């Protein structure tokens, strides 16, 4: 059995080391395989596609430009990790700790961030199409201070934001087409010039929210509390 484990480790390490355009430290990759812990490691550009990295300790790790498509990072510790320009399509981040992580310019198509800790996370210019953010923990400071809208091209198309507390969030000039914002607290939120076509805002609290210049064509609003404090009955 031990020989089999060593052979498997060698095979997986070889797969990583032969990944194209990888600047990752080979010793750090081996350490991650063998110990499932690599704090502060240089894994930039690594090919980690479809790997099971659940519950691994990657605090302060450098993962810039890494290919993590389809990887399982559920329960992983990614505090202050740098994932700039990483391909995170379809990654399972459920219940992962991403406090202070940098996800700028990353691709999060269809990623699962349900229950993840996203306090102080930086998502500048990130693309979150079809991303599941339900029950994720946010630090509103970064929403209110425009960290999610620094460039204004964030894409939250069809993202699941149901039930979140986004009171006071700056969601201006963001693509929220088809996003699920039902049952969310959006009191005092800024939606100026955002695209909310076909978004689900049922039972959301929109008290004093600013929709100046926003497109809400086709949005579902039954049960929502309007900016003037009155509920929409359907």
Secondary structure, 3 states (H helix, E strand, C coil): CHHHHHHHHHHHHHHHHCCCCCCCCHHHHHHHHHHCECCCCECCCCECCCCECCCCECCCCECCCCECCCCECCCCECCCCECCCCECCCCECCCCECCCCECCCCECCCCECCCCEECCCECCCCECCCCECCCCEECHHHHHCCHHHCCCCCECCCCECCCCECCCCECCCCECCCCECCCCECCCCECCCCECCCCECCCCECCCCECCCCECCCCECCCCECCCCCECCC
